[in-house]
Amino acid sequence: MTSRNGSSGGSCWGLAALARRLHSPDLVASFQAACGVEFLHSNGPSNDGTDSGVSSTPPQQEVDASAPGADEISLSSSDRDSEDSGFAAVPNNHQDVASAAAEKLRAESESRLIDSTMQNHVQFRIRSRLLYSLFVFGAALGNEEFYLTFFPYWFWNVDGYAGRRVLIVWAASMYVGQALKEIMQIPRPASPPVAKQEKRYELEYGFPSTHATIGVAIPFALFFLTQERYLYSWSLGLAVCICWSMLVCLSRIYLGMHSFLDVIAGALLGVIFLVVLYPYLDRLDRLVLTNPNTGWALPSLLILLCLAYPSMQRWNTARGILPPSLPVCAEYTSVPG
């Protein structure tokens, strides 16, 4: 009995150690380096909260301005702040007031919304344009721009039957995946050592990766729903799905936005949704199309889901607007004229 408990405890410790290893930012940085990301220096705290020990004032000529992303890398913190302030050209006599308002808003926003794990403290240089372009494209397969073009095109030009069912899988996966992020509250990989190359999702938590969830759910749902409706090679379709999923998942690690654990959990979540929802897709689609109560029941369900969404301790890009605690309008209206 003792040995049985001991082996159970040992396996739990082994799984915990594996999870910690897969969640390590050092593993992400190693993958980035293997894919041609050259780390120049860091100017922030290390993972244990101490100074990184790396020079924070490297010669400016070390940065390759022609490399993709180098424009952002070579900016100083003050340059980035001025870009993000959101103020357009202001008449000369109002410049000081506008600058002060922008600086105050920026400082308040950062202190309330951003913790140290969400910021990029690493300067880097891209050595492989091919891999950079490939992984940026892979990440785009999970962004809003892709959804806004892919789904309308599929509905209008390809197959509404499959499109509606894939949309059900996508909506359920995105809602649950984003809600899990707010419940788990596990941050993205720390910088240093990771070079974060994507700013749009910095304020969101990292576990699980919804990019990975969608990167598995969408292509495989399309594959299963169309393999009997269209004539194409089964092996070719499966190969496209695998390449699609791998490209999306690896892009999140390359861009420094997720750990290996985040991506694996997100991919498993996509598999779970496919297994659970696929047998009911026909029934759900028929219910939405034929039930006379759909016109009021479906919008009511969506509103209830929005109200049931986990409350967030800080604003992030999962919300479309800033919270009321950030008086953006007040700051703008304080500028004379």
Secondary structure, DSSP 8 states (H G I E B T S, - for coil): -HHHHHHHHHHHHHHHHHHHHHT-HHHHHHHHHHTTEEEEEE-SB-TTSSB--S-S---GGGS-TTSTTHHHHT--HHHHHHHHT------GGGHHHHHHHHHHHHHHHHHHH--GGGS--EEEEE--HHHHHHHHHHHHTTSHHHHHHHHHHIIIII-HHHHHHHHHHHHHHHHHHHHHHHHH------TTT------TTTTS--SS-HHHHHHHHHHHHHHHHHTTTS---HHHHHHHHHHHHHHHHHHHHHTTS--HHHHHHHHHHHHHHHHHHGGGHHHHHHHHHH-TTHHHHHHHHHHHHHHHS---SS--TTSSS--TTS-HHHHHHTS--
